[in-house]
């Protein structure tokens, strides 16, 4: 079974641009997070779907200039785990 990830519901998130980063207010926790790339891009491609890391990477590669390979997957997996620990992304069975 493949591990999938789902972003917090859009109605729980308030985004604000801040130079090269984004502020993300998470309504349920009351916490504002400062996010740098690739985290905002991950949210952009996830939309409302539960996706495996490989699907997220494929979507990111299609939209942005990202080289495919082991490093990209490791980086995205690390960000997904960080976002999960913050409660902004949840792990769901695949």
WOJO-V447861 format. One line per field, one symbol per residue. psi: psi as a letter, one per 20 degrees, with the letter a starting at -180 (. if undefined). burial: + if it has 16 or more other C-alpha atoms within 10 Angstrom, else -. Layout:
# WOJO-V447861
psi = ???
burial = ???
This chain:
# WOJO-V447861
psi = ppprqpqqqhiippqpqncjrqpopoghhjppqoprqjghhgggihcjqoqqhhhggggghhhrnppqaggggggggggggghghijhqqpqq.
burial = ---+++++----+--------+++++--------+---+++++-++---++++--++-++------------+--++-+++-++---++++---
